[in-house]
Amino acid sequence: MRFQVIQGNPGRGYNRVMRQIAKMDARSASRFPLHVLGAAAEFERSLIRERTKAGRLRYQQDYNAGKVGKTAYSRSGKNLPIGRPKRFLTGSG
């Protein structure tokens, strides 16, 4: 069985491949494409995590060096330090 992605519908090609795989028997021939797709997804996830970690580290270094707000900016434009903001309860009620 050949797997082809539909040209012109980039978001629907993956679903078509998955439907074709689901129609196969539970043999090793049907498990192989699932393992390949799983490995590709895991690889993509690791790339995203690596890029995110590098960006956070770069922003932290720029913030510590005093560059944030002058030559480097956050994407939100708020130029806050890295991490979760501290919240204080005011006891207003």
N, C-alpha and C positions, 0 to 999 in steps of 0.2 A: 504494500500500500504506500502510495506516495503522499507526502504532506506538502501542500502548497498553500501559501498565504494569498488571500484574495487581494488583487491589486486594486487600488482605488478606495478600499475600505480599511485603513490601517488599524482601526480599533477593533475590527471584527475578525481579523485573521487568526488571532490567538484562540478565540472561541471555536472557530471551525476546526482547528487542529485538535483542540481538547475533545470535541465531539467525535472526531475520527478515532482518537485514542480510546475513548470510552466505549466505542462499538467493538473494539478488539477483544479477544479472549484475555484471560488473566495469565497469559503465558509470558515468557521472558521477552518476547518480541514486543509486547505491549508495555511492559515495565521499563524497557530501555528508554523510549522517548520521554516517559515521566521522569526518569532519573536525570536525563539530559536537561529537561526544562527546570527541574529542581536545582541542578548544579548551576545553571545559568542565572537563576533567580538569586541563589546564595552569593554568587560572584558579584552580581549587580548590587546587592545589599551591602556587601563588604566595601565596594567602591564608594557607595553613598556615605557609609559610616566614616570611611577614611577621609573623604573630602570635608564632611561636616566637622570632624575632629580637628582637621588642619585649619579650617576657617575659624573655629572657636579659639584655637591656640593662637592664631595670628592676631585676632581681635584682642585677646587677653594681653599679648605682648605689646600691641599698640596702645592699649588702655594704660598699662603700667608705665609705658614710656611717655605718656602724656600727649600722644598723637591724636587720640580720639577727639573729634570735634574741631580739629585744626586741619590735619591732612588725611585722616582716616575717619570714616563715619559708619555707623551701624545701618543696616538696611531699613530699620524702622525710623531712623532719624532722631531717636531719643538719646542715643549715645550713652547708654547705661552700662554699668559694670557687668561682668559675666556673673551669672548665678541668679538664683531666685531672690526677688526683693524681700526684705524683711518687713513683716507686718506687725504692728503693735495694736493690741486691743485697747480701746479708749475707755471702756466701761461706761458707755453712755446709755445703759438701759437695762 
